[in-house]
Amino acid sequence: MPHPEAPGLDQLVAPGAVCVDVGAGCARCIAALRTLAGPDGQVHRLVPGRPGGPRAATVDDLSRRKDLTRVDFIRIQFGEDELDVLLGAFATLLRDRPALLLRWGRRRPHRRRTADTVRSLTVSLSYMMHGWQEGTWRPVTDAVPGWGGFLFRPQPVPGRLP
């Protein structure tokens, strides 16, 4: 498997799931998502920042362009554009509340600051951060040195006040 948390994908992607892979840098991850989503599911690849042509510029653009009625899972392999990528998925995150697996390179100098920024944004959307540890997704409250990826799971949103 390409990443330590890859065995945990089966806990996130069910048959029939609609998945989006942003960054599309890992062919083995795409293959794993396709296997898990099965013949009734969909896996869409997105290379951000390339408007026009056959590629959408953001997750929200892709969702509109492909007329997706829902997105269940988003995997993002960050480059230098993490805030733009997340902002470009904001409408989809609000509408569908997909599980969100975020990965960035271990050698990125600002990786910890990026994790804090991502955590702040997702906490405001009622997501909880998890890390893959000892064969399961465990809630974490901070970026752990040496980890390249984190899962953000949507939490129940309280109902409206009367």
Rosetta silent file (secondary structure, phi, psi, omega in degrees, C-alpha in Angstrom):
SEQUENCE: MPHPEAPGLDQLVAPGAVCVDVGAGCARCIAALRTLAGPDGQVHRLVPGRPGGPRAATVDDLSRRKDLTRVDFIRIQFGEDELDVLLGAFATLLRDRPALLLRWGRRRPHRRRTADTVRSLTVSLSYMMHGWQEGTWRPVTDAVPGWGGFLFRPQPVPGRLP
SCORE:     score description
SCORE:     0.000 S_00000001
   1 L     0.000  147.560 -172.351    0.000    0.000    0.000 S_00000001
   2 L   -73.651  -29.579 -176.103    1.283    3.469   -0.813 S_00000001
   3 L  -134.537  154.153 -178.105    0.739    5.192    2.563 S_00000001
   4 L   -56.350  -34.510 -176.980    0.575    3.947    6.164 S_00000001
   5 L   -87.586    0.069 -178.418   -3.118    4.813    6.466 S_00000001
   6 H   -55.932  -37.550  177.270   -4.104    3.158    3.168 S_00000001
   7 H   -61.259  -21.509  179.799   -5.418    0.021    4.942 S_00000001
   8 H   -81.824   -2.548  179.024   -7.926    2.310    6.709 S_00000001
   9 H   -62.926  -31.810 -178.612   -9.571    3.365    3.443 S_00000001
  10 H   -67.194  -15.091  175.000  -11.992    0.452    3.688 S_00000001
  11 H   -85.403   -8.171 -174.250  -13.415    2.104    6.820 S_00000001
  12 L  -115.604  -28.972 -173.362  -14.118    5.276    4.827 S_00000001
  13 L  -118.534  113.007 -179.418  -15.176    4.212    1.333 S_00000001
  14 L   -98.828  161.328  174.366  -18.172    1.908    0.939 S_00000001
  15 L   -54.578  135.965 -179.015  -19.464    0.260   -2.241 S_00000001
  16 L    88.899   -1.185 -177.988  -21.312    2.856   -4.309 S_00000001
  17 L   -67.786  150.836  172.984  -19.334    5.786   -2.847 S_00000001
  18 E  -106.020  118.184 -174.271  -18.567    8.908   -4.865 S_00000001
  19 E  -119.879  149.541  174.036  -14.916    9.831   -4.339 S_00000001
  20 E  -128.454  127.761  175.883  -12.705   12.716   -5.484 S_00000001
  21 E  -108.367  113.374 -178.058   -8.915   12.467   -5.541 S_00000001
  22 E   -99.830  128.794 -176.556   -7.318   15.927   -5.631 S_00000001
  23 L   103.360  -35.015  173.256   -3.736   16.091   -6.755 S_00000001
  24 L    44.313   41.306 -176.810   -4.106   12.664   -8.391 S_00000001
  25 L   -91.877   -6.486 -172.537   -0.508   11.834   -7.614 S_00000001
  26 L  -128.450  102.295 -179.309   -0.914    8.205   -6.553 S_00000001
  27 H   -61.911  -34.284  179.146   -2.161    5.655   -9.080 S_00000001
  28 H   -67.348  -33.444  177.671   -2.297    2.966   -6.367 S_00000001
  29 H   -68.288  -42.084  177.539   -4.606    5.173   -4.273 S_00000001
  30 H   -60.278  -45.803  179.823   -6.917    5.695   -7.249 S_00000001
  31 H   -61.856  -41.734  178.558   -6.976    1.947   -7.874 S_00000001
  32 H   -63.320  -42.294  178.812   -7.747    1.274   -4.192 S_00000001
  33 H   -63.623  -42.111  179.308  -10.591    3.822   -4.235 S_00000001
  34 H   -62.907  -40.369  178.392  -12.036    2.284   -7.411 S_00000001
  35 H   -63.560  -46.849 -178.143  -11.932   -1.179   -5.873 S_00000001
  36 H   -67.309  -40.615 -179.782  -13.618   -0.016   -2.663 S_00000001
  37 H   -71.582  -26.430  176.101  -16.285    2.075   -4.455 S_00000001
  38 L    70.719 -174.754 -175.410  -16.987   -0.848   -6.764 S_00000001
  39 L   -66.542  -22.888  178.979  -18.903   -0.855  -10.033 S_00000001
  40 L   -91.189   -4.552 -179.484  -21.718    1.303   -8.625 S_00000001
  41 L   -96.634  179.508  179.210  -19.329    3.939   -7.263 S_00000001
  42 E  -137.853  141.913  172.735  -17.399    6.751   -8.897 S_00000001
  43 E  -129.237  120.205 -179.355  -13.821    7.994   -8.521 S_00000001
  44 E  -111.973  137.111  176.992  -12.983   11.376  -10.025 S_00000001
  45 E  -102.015  142.637 -179.345   -9.474   12.770  -10.379 S_00000001
  46 E  -138.946  126.638  171.792   -8.805   16.475  -10.098 S_00000001
  47 L  -106.566  106.366 -173.759   -5.639   18.425  -10.763 S_00000001
  48 L   -68.256  157.250  174.898   -6.355   21.822   -9.174 S_00000001
  49 L    80.761   13.042  178.641   -5.436   25.113  -10.729 S_00000001
  50 L  -123.348   73.760 -178.864   -5.963   24.078  -14.340 S_00000001
  51 L   -67.784  157.606  178.285   -9.201   25.735  -15.435 S_00000001
  52 L    82.395  174.941  178.956  -10.659   25.054  -18.849 S_00000001
  53 L    62.502 -155.282 -176.620  -10.219   21.990  -20.993 S_00000001
  54 L   -80.050   -8.074 -175.880  -11.251   18.610  -19.605 S_00000001
  55 L  -105.222  137.741  175.400  -10.119   19.380  -16.062 S_00000001
  56 L   -81.369  158.470 -178.005  -12.053   21.316  -13.456 S_00000001
  57 L   -88.000  -29.274 -177.189  -10.255   23.898  -11.340 S_00000001
  58 L  -139.562  167.996  175.839  -11.821   23.026   -7.960 S_00000001
  59 H   -61.530  -41.844  179.006  -13.815   20.273   -6.252 S_00000001
  60 H   -63.092  -39.435  175.526  -16.894   22.490   -6.428 S_00000001
  61 H   -61.302  -46.300  179.955  -16.313   23.000  -10.183 S_00000001
  62 H   -59.834  -44.399 -179.687  -15.942   19.250  -10.672 S_00000001
  63 H   -59.730  -42.536  177.736  -19.118   18.580   -8.703 S_00000001
  64 H   -69.355  -47.087 -175.572  -21.067   21.016  -10.909 S_00000001
  65 H   -62.371  -39.880 -179.881  -19.449   19.918  -14.155 S_00000001
  66 L   -90.936    0.768 -179.888  -20.070   16.199  -13.528 S_00000001
  67 L    54.181   46.846  179.713  -23.505   16.905  -12.002 S_00000001
  68 L   -75.879  128.502  178.928  -22.600   14.991   -8.851 S_00000001
  69 L   -84.440  -14.891  176.078  -25.532   14.754   -6.476 S_00000001
  70 L  -161.920  159.498  170.423  -23.184   13.887   -3.613 S_00000001
  71 L  -132.297  125.951 -175.928  -19.536   13.370   -2.711 S_00000001
  72 L   -97.375  -27.883 -173.847  -18.783   10.839    0.038 S_00000001
  73 E  -149.809  134.512  175.529  -14.988   10.968    0.251 S_00000001
  74 E  -127.062  128.423  172.965  -12.282   13.441   -0.765 S_00000001
  75 E  -112.566  127.830 -179.304   -8.568   12.640   -0.715 S_00000001
  76 E  -122.342  123.451  171.888   -6.256   15.609   -1.145 S_00000001
  77 E  -101.663  105.453 -173.766   -2.529   15.352   -1.826 S_00000001
  78 L   -74.697  146.300  168.132   -1.363   18.863   -1.095 S_00000001
  79 L  -109.535 -117.818  177.644    1.206   20.801   -3.024 S_00000001
  80 L  -104.605   10.745 -166.619    1.621   24.463   -2.214 S_00000001
  81 L  -121.851   29.723 -171.551   -2.077   25.260   -2.630 S_00000001
  82 H   -58.706  -42.340 -178.637   -3.833   23.719    0.368 S_00000001
  83 H   -66.073  -42.806  177.737   -5.926   26.734    1.345 S_00000001
  84 H   -61.495  -40.547 -179.927   -7.077   27.290   -2.252 S_00000001
  85 H   -63.190  -46.017 -179.398   -7.965   23.595   -2.595 S_00000001
  86 H   -66.158  -42.315  177.711  -10.044   23.619    0.598 S_00000001
  87 H   -63.536  -32.918  177.291  -11.791   26.866   -0.282 S_00000001
  88 L   -74.992   -4.900  176.321  -12.546   25.370   -3.705 S_00000001
  89 L  -113.234    4.552 -171.372  -14.279   22.467   -1.958 S_00000001
  90 H   -57.962  -47.099 -179.136  -16.216   24.582    0.541 S_00000001
  91 H   -63.579  -38.548  178.448  -19.675   24.240   -1.063 S_00000001
  92 H   -67.709  -41.242  177.844  -19.193   20.470   -1.402 S_00000001
  93 H   -61.667  -41.690  179.013  -18.032   20.193    2.223 S_00000001
  94 H   -68.619  -43.115 -175.509  -21.111   22.110    3.389 S_00000001
  95 H   -72.752  -46.812 -168.370  -23.550   20.239    1.150 S_00000001
  96 H  -106.617  -21.769 -178.340  -22.302   16.653    1.419 S_00000001
  97 L    51.855   53.445 -179.580  -20.084   16.518    4.533 S_00000001
  98 L   -72.824  157.951  167.513  -17.712   13.947    3.015 S_00000001
  99 E   -66.652  145.524 -172.042  -14.878   12.278    4.905 S_00000001
 100 E  -130.952  112.446  177.357  -11.701   14.186    4.066 S_00000001
 101 E  -104.400  117.688 -176.121   -8.254   12.543    3.935 S_00000001
 102 E  -112.390  130.186  178.483   -5.500   15.117    3.663 S_00000001
 103 E  -127.994  142.570  171.424   -1.894   14.257    2.822 S_00000001
 104 L  -145.533  156.396 -175.043    1.131   16.432    2.389 S_00000001
 105 L   -62.075  144.250  179.731    4.794   15.668    1.944 S_00000001
 106 L   -66.711  -21.908 -176.358    6.897   14.999    5.020 S_00000001
 107 L   -92.845    0.971  178.481    9.567   17.374    3.746 S_00000001
 108 L   -67.486  125.131 -175.593    7.303   20.394    3.458 S_00000001
 109 L   -66.019  -26.802 -175.840    8.744   23.027    5.792 S_00000001
 110 L  -107.403   24.069 -175.652    5.338   24.475    6.741 S_00000001
 111 H   -57.899  -43.108 -178.716    3.507   21.162    7.143 S_00000001
 112 H   -66.135  -42.119  177.474    2.622   21.735   10.801 S_00000001
 113 H   -63.626  -38.765  177.283    1.274   25.236   10.108 S_00000001
 114 H   -61.481  -44.915  179.448   -0.744   23.794    7.217 S_00000001
 115 H   -59.606  -40.813  179.382   -2.207   21.122    9.533 S_00000001
 116 H   -65.229  -40.629  178.594   -3.214   23.830   12.011 S_00000001
 117 H   -64.449  -46.033  179.631   -4.869   25.887    9.263 S_00000001
 118 H   -62.084  -44.716 -179.871   -6.725   22.860    7.919 S_00000001
 119 H   -60.520  -42.116  178.956   -7.812   21.845   11.408 S_00000001
 120 H   -60.770  -44.795 -179.175   -9.166   25.351   12.084 S_00000001
 121 H   -65.204  -45.704 -176.430  -11.180   25.361    8.876 S_00000001
 122 H   -73.340  -31.165  176.199  -12.595   21.894    9.363 S_00000001
 123 H   -62.859  -38.227  178.962  -13.372   22.442   13.054 S_00000001
 124 H   -66.364  -19.361  177.113  -15.506   25.408   12.022 S_00000001
 125 L   -99.029   10.420 -179.460  -17.407   22.967    9.760 S_00000001
 126 L    66.125   45.479  172.110  -17.823   20.440   12.647 S_00000001
 127 E  -106.442  150.513  175.717  -15.200   17.958   11.493 S_00000001
 128 E  -115.755  136.723 -178.162  -12.955   16.020   13.884 S_00000001
 129 E   -83.244  138.158  178.322   -9.307   15.263   13.069 S_00000001
 130 E  -132.967  153.681  172.547   -8.060   11.644   13.219 S_00000001
 131 E  -124.055  151.712  178.963   -4.734    9.940   12.653 S_00000001
 132 E   -85.103  118.888 -176.317   -4.065    6.362   11.567 S_00000001
 133 E  -149.067  128.487  178.071   -2.441    4.560   14.468 S_00000001
 134 L    52.202   42.209  173.852   -2.168    0.877   15.374 S_00000001
 135 L    80.024   14.043  178.283   -4.629   -0.183   12.683 S_00000001
 136 E  -151.370  160.847  175.842   -7.430    2.262   13.428 S_00000001
 137 E   -84.496  120.841 -179.084   -8.412    5.903   13.039 S_00000001
 138 E  -115.622  136.947  175.920   -7.906    7.648   16.378 S_00000001
 139 E   -60.166  136.390  174.981   -9.060   11.161   17.261 S_00000001
 140 L  -131.990  156.690 -178.929   -6.131   13.566   17.554 S_00000001
 141 L  -113.667   -2.772 -177.306   -6.054   17.216   18.503 S_00000001
 142 L  -151.144  156.624  175.185   -2.761   18.217   16.960 S_00000001
 143 L   -65.377  135.065 -178.832   -0.533   17.407   14.030 S_00000001
 144 L  -101.670  124.021  179.102    1.822   14.586   14.978 S_00000001
 145 L   -54.456  135.717  178.888    5.421   14.915   13.763 S_00000001
 146 L    93.765  -14.801  177.894    6.235   12.281   11.160 S_00000001
 147 L   -88.073  136.197  179.918    2.652   11.735   10.050 S_00000001
 148 L   -98.687   -9.391 -176.470    1.946   12.645    6.451 S_00000001
 149 E  -148.151  154.849  178.545   -1.823   12.462    6.521 S_00000001
 150 E  -140.503  147.178  177.307   -4.896   13.119    8.606 S_00000001
 151 E  -103.364  136.827  174.125   -8.525   12.176    8.323 S_00000001
 152 E  -118.167  118.471 -179.517  -11.284   14.664    9.040 S_00000001
 153 E  -107.400  136.607  178.311  -14.667   13.099    9.763 S_00000001
 154 E   -68.701  140.989  176.583  -17.860   15.113    9.877 S_00000001
 155 L  -105.067  154.624  177.927  -19.544   15.286   13.262 S_00000001
 156 L   -56.248  135.638  177.795  -23.294   15.624   13.759 S_00000001
 157 L   -92.391  127.381 -179.965  -24.395   19.211   13.389 S_00000001
 158 L   -58.333  147.226  177.459  -26.742   20.358   16.162 S_00000001
 159 L   -68.281  170.959  179.219  -30.276   21.119   15.081 S_00000001
 160 L   -70.039  149.199  174.291  -31.627   24.623   14.950 S_00000001
 161 L   -77.048  147.949 -178.242  -32.693   26.355   18.074 S_00000001
 162 L   -64.631    0.000    0.000  -36.452   26.974   18.326 S_00000001
